[in-house]
Amino acid sequence: MPYTIDTYTCEKTLGSGISAKVKLARAADGTRVALKVFDKTNPQNSAKAIETLKNEADVYKNLSHPYMVKLLDFKEHAIKTRSDGTQVPVAYMALELITGGELFDFVALKPFSVEICRYYFKQMLQVCHYMHIKGVAHRDLKPENIMLDSDFNVRFADFGFAAPI
């Protein structure tokens, strides 16, 4: 059932983790985004979890690379309004919607050729090099956190465990 968070209308769940759900959402201007939503009433979302979210938003704000998902908006204090009018305190990150899927999904289907492996490995090395020059380590790099965009280029996502080098 759709609900709103600020100017975003959430449509469906794209994924979920320990402390957040990622929703397909539409901004007021019609732009589709991936909205990472943290329900502040969830007992698992402690002050430490919210601090982790703020650190992740800071990483996104301080880094910009063609092979990284872009942060569009972040709000620590927001309200989710359900269709019945009830309200729930949340925090959220609006992220660029990457529609190609996870690298994991492609690897699970069949092995890549050597040429395709080189293509992706080169892109991954470029973004890792950029992050390390900027003094940041991802620390959770796995096929599930590497998205493929509509041109089948890699896009690193989920910087929740990122830390200074």
C-alpha positions in Angstrom: 0.0 0.0 0.0 1.5 3.4 -1.0 2.6 5.9 1.6 4.4 9.2 1.6 7.6 10.4 3.2 8.1 14.2 2.8 7.6 14.8 -1.0 8.3 11.1 -1.9 5.5 8.6 -2.6 6.7 5.0 -1.9 5.5 2.4 -4.3 7.1 -0.9 -3.6 9.9 -2.6 -1.7 13.1 -3.1 -3.8 15.1 -4.7 -0.9 15.6 -4.8 2.8 18.4 -5.1 5.3 18.8 -5.3 9.0 17.8 -1.7 9.8 16.3 -0.3 6.6 14.0 -1.0 3.6 14.8 0.3 0.2 11.6 1.5 -1.6 10.9 2.5 -5.1 9.6 6.0 -4.7 8.5 8.9 -6.8 9.6 12.5 -6.0 7.1 15.4 -6.4 8.6 16.1 -9.9 8.0 12.5 -11.0 11.6 11.4 -10.7 11.9 7.8 -9.6 14.4 7.2 -6.7 15.5 4.4 -4.4 14.5 5.6 -0.9 16.4 3.9 1.9 14.0 4.2 4.9 14.9 3.7 8.5 11.9 3.3 10.8 12.8 5.1 14.1 10.2 3.1 16.0 11.9 -0.2 15.2 13.9 -1.2 18.3 16.7 -2.5 16.1 17.3 1.1 14.8 19.2 2.4 17.8 21.0 5.7 18.0 24.1 3.8 16.7 22.1 2.7 13.6 21.0 6.3 12.9 24.7 7.4 13.4 25.7 4.7 10.9 23.1 6.1 8.5 24.5 9.7 8.9 28.0 8.4 8.3 26.8 6.7 5.1 25.2 9.9 3.9 28.4 11.8 4.6 30.4 9.3 2.5 27.9 9.8 -0.4 28.1 13.6 0.0 31.9 13.6 0.0 32.5 11.3 -2.9 31.4 11.5 -6.5 32.4 9.0 -9.2 30.6 7.7 -12.3 30.7 4.2 -10.9 29.1 5.1 -7.6 25.4 5.5 -6.8 24.6 9.2 -6.2 22.9 10.5 -3.1 20.0 12.9 -4.0 18.6 13.7 -0.6 19.1 12.9 3.1 16.9 13.7 6.0 17.5 12.5 9.6 14.1 13.6 10.9 11.2 12.9 8.6 7.6 11.6 8.9 6.2 8.6 7.0 2.4 9.1 6.5 0.5 5.9 5.9 -2.7 5.9 3.7 -4.8 5.7 6.9 -3.2 8.9 8.1 -1.0 7.4 10.9 2.5 8.9 11.1 5.8 7.2 11.9 9.1 9.0 12.5 11.8 7.9 10.0 15.1 8.9 8.5 15.8 8.4 4.8 18.3 8.7 2.0 17.0 9.2 -1.5 19.4 7.6 -3.9 19.7 7.5 -7.7 17.6 4.6 -9.0 19.9 2.0 -10.7 17.7 -0.3 -12.8 20.1 -2.9 -14.1 20.1 -5.1 -11.0 22.8 -6.5 -8.8 26.1 -7.9 -10.1 25.2 -11.0 -8.0 22.1 -11.7 -10.1 24.2 -11.9 -13.3 27.1 -13.9 -11.8 24.6 -16.4 -10.4 23.1 -17.0 -13.9 26.3 -18.1 -15.7 30.0 -17.4 -15.6 31.2 -14.3 -17.4 33.7 -14.5 -20.2 37.2 -13.3 -19.6 36.5 -10.1 -21.5 33.4 -9.2 -19.5 35.3 -10.0 -16.2 38.1 -7.6 -17.3 35.5 -4.9 -18.2 33.9 -5.0 -14.8 37.2 -5.5 -12.9 38.7 -2.4 -14.5 35.6 -0.3 -13.5 35.8 -1.7 -9.9 39.5 -0.9 -9.7 38.8 2.6 -10.9 36.2 3.4 -8.2 38.2 1.6 -5.5 41.3 3.7 -6.4 39.2 6.9 -6.4 37.8 6.0 -2.9 41.2 5.2 -1.5 42.7 8.5 -2.9 39.8 10.2 -1.0 40.7 8.2 2.1 37.7 5.9 2.3 37.4 2.1 2.4 34.0 0.5 1.4 34.5 -2.5 3.7 31.4 -4.3 2.4 32.2 -4.9 -1.2 30.4 -7.9 -2.6 28.3 -8.7 -5.7 25.1 -7.7 -3.9 26.4 -4.2 -3.3 27.6 -3.7 -6.9 24.7 -2.6 -9.1 24.6 -2.5 -12.9 23.2 0.6 -14.5 21.1 0.7 -17.7 24.4 0.7 -19.8 25.7 -2.3 -17.8 28.4 -0.3 -16.0 29.1 -1.0 -12.3 27.7 1.3 -9.6 28.9 0.8 -6.0 26.2 1.0 -3.4 25.6 0.6 0.3 28.3 2.6 2.1 27.0 1.7 5.5 30.3 0.1 6.6 32.6 2.6 4.9 35.3 4.1 7.0 38.3 6.4 6.8 41.5 4.7 5.8 
